């Protein structure tokens, strides 16, 4: 499995339509990527490690893909539609990084030993 991280830098004065992104863009991405997509999440930056410091990224999406090959094949056909939709919700150029998952441990519920 791999993860594709799509990050939108926190830029003063930038346009980002969060409603469009969550209700139209991300569902379209999921549909276009089909069975190559194992799941996705979207997160909004609210701060940095230093108290009061702004988040480096305004929005980050995580796409968990079944494999690098499946992601590349899906993007070969779906990529143009996905990328051309960006203008409908933002004027920020996203940063895209593909990561190999090396390990993962689910968080334990609070109060569970």
Secondary structure, DSSP 8 states (H G I E B T S, - for coil): -EEEEEEEE--TT--B-HHHIIIIIHHHHHHHHGGGEEEEEEEE----SSTT---SEEEEEEEEES-HHHHHHHHHHHHHHHHHTGGGTBSS--EEEEEE---------TT--
